[in-house]
Amino acid sequence: MDLFNSEIASNLLPFDGEVSYYGSIMSIEKAQDYYDKLLRNINWENDKAIIFGKLIITKRKVAWYGDQPFDYTYSKTTKSALPWNKELLELKEMVEQKTGETFNSCLLNLYHNGEEGMAWHSDGEKDLKKNGAIGSLSFGAERKFLFKHKVTKQNVAVHLEKGSLLVMKGVTQTHWLHRLPPTKKVKTPRINLTFRTIDLKSKDSNNS
């Protein structure tokens, strides 16, 4: 970690993990500009998941980008990363400068309105660097984001602003679940970028 260039944000979690919320890291105008460009320039497609042996197509749309055409498997489906575009590289550099972390991939989500959300889960897929940082950028509609401890069931909530950055790292995924709860109050879309690190050593060992 580059301690000289990174900024430090307080930990939202009381124990068993690290979640830092930096708030908005850009102007409202810049956040709106990126939202418009991401809506137009990302290769969005409906997400797929296999649940109880059935293929489910979600209303939510997703996209997967990276340094290489990484395969990434979650919800029993596999995606191959597309090459970065200009906006994603700019945002990746911005997040890396703020946090002192480095990332080689990004999973994007497009929620068309508040009725689309994400159920409780942890980002602990074997493709990801163990205990690695996940940098989450939010654009468009502001939404509530929740954490729940897997043992104590304690909840922590944060309101995600336009252009805001939230970072999960350390043992957060081991001990906490997170979700984006649906709400009928939000009528407009939200775009979320989650910058991640695919573990190349794990990939090499799995392919050898």
N, C-alpha and C positions, 0 to 999 in steps of 0.2 A: 504493500500500500504506500502511496506517495503522500506522506503526512504534511508536506509543505504546500501542496496544491489542493488537497481535499478539504472539504468543510465538514464540521462535526455537528450532527443533529442529535438531540436527546433520544434515548431508547423509550419507545412506547410500551414495551412489554415489562411486566413487573419481575419476571424471572424466566429462565429456560429459553432464552433466545434474544435476538437483536432485531428490532424493527425501527428504522429511523425515518421520520417524516420531515422533509425539507420545506414543505409548502410549495408555493408556486416559484419556479426557478426562471421564469421569463415573463415578459409583459403580457397583458390580456390580448393585445393586438398580435403579438408574435405567436401566442398559443392558438389563436383563431386561424392565423395563416397556415400553421402546421396542420391543424385539423382539416382545413380545406384541401391541402395538398395530399395528406394521407388518405382522405376519402376518395380522391381522384386517382392517385398514382400507385396504390397498393393493390396487389392481385388477390382481392378478397374472395373467399369461397366459404360455403356453409360448412360448419364443423361436423365431424362424424365421431361417433363413439359406439362401442359395442357393449351393451348392457344386458346382462342375463342372456347372452348369446344372440341378441338382436341388434342389427345395425340401426342406430338412431341418427337422423339428420337434424341438427339444431337450427333454430332461427338465427342464432348468433353466428357471425362470420369470423373467420380467422385467416391468418397468413403467417408463414414461417420463413425467416430470412437468416443468412449467416455468412461467415467468412468462406465456408466451403459448402457443398451440397449435403450438409449433415442430415442423416436420418434421425428423427426424433419420434419416439413412441410414447403415447399416453392414451388412456382410455381404450387400450388395445387396438389403436390405429396408428399408422406410421406416416409421417410427412417428410419430404425432402426439401431442404432449405433452398430458397431462391437467392440470387446475388443481391447484395445491398443496393438500394438506390440512394440518391443524393440526400434526401431528407433524413433517411434512417441513419446514414453515416454522420450527419451533422448532430443528430440527437444523441447518438451513441457517444460521440466525443464530448458532448455537453455533460452527459451523465457520468462519464468516466472522470472528467475534470472535477465535478462536484464531489464525487465519492472516493476517488483514488483507486477504484476498482477497475478491472478490465473485463470486457465481454466479447464473445465471438459469435453471438446469435441473438435473435429476437423473435418472440412469439407475440403476435398482435391479435387483439380481439376487437370486434365491432359489435356493440350492443345498440340496436335500433331505437330502443326506448327503455323505460324503467322496468317494464314487465319481463325483459330479458336479464338474466343474472347468472350467477355461478354458485353451485352448491358447495357445501363444506368439503375441503380437500387440502392436501399438502402437495407441494411440488418436489416430490422425492424420487423422481424417475431415475433409473440407473444410468441414463445417458448424461445426466447433469453432474457437474463437479460436486463432490460431497461437501456439504456445508458452505458451498459457494454463494456469493451474493446474487440476488435478483433485483434489478433496478426497474421499478414500475413507474412509467410516465402516463398521466391522464390528460385527455383532451375532450372538449365538448361538454356534455352534461356533467354536472357535479353529482357524485353518488357517495353513499355511506359504504364503508368497507369494514368488515368484522374479523376479529381473531377469536378463537376459542381454544383454551388449553385442553389437551387430550385427556388429562387425568382429572384436574380440578374443575373443569368446565367453565372456568373464569372467562369472561368476555372482555374484549377491548375493542372500541370503535374509533374510527377516524373518518373525517369528512374530506374526501379527495377533491381538491379544487382544480380548476382549469390550469393546465401547464404545470401541475405539481409532480413532485418526485417522492416516492416511497421506496425504501430499500430494506429487503429482508435478507438476513445472513446468519452465520453461525449455526446453532442447533435449532433454529426456529422451526424448520420443516419437520424435525424429529418430534417436537413437543407441542406444536400448535397447528390447528387447522385454520383456514381462512375462507371467506366467501364474499360474494357481491350479492346482497339480498335484493330481490325484486321489489319494485315499488310502483304503484299506479300514479304517483305524483309527478314522475319524470316522463315527459312526452317526447324528448329529443334524443338523438344518438350520443353515445360516448365511445371514444376510441382509447384503448389501453395498450401500451407497449411494455412488454416485460423482457428486458435485456438479461441474457443468461450466459452461462459458460458450459459448453459441451466438453466433457472430459475426454480429451483425445487419447490419453493412455488407456482408458477403459475401452474406447472404441477399438484401439489397436489390439488389445488383448482379446476382445470378443471376436475379432476378425482373423486372429492368428490360428 
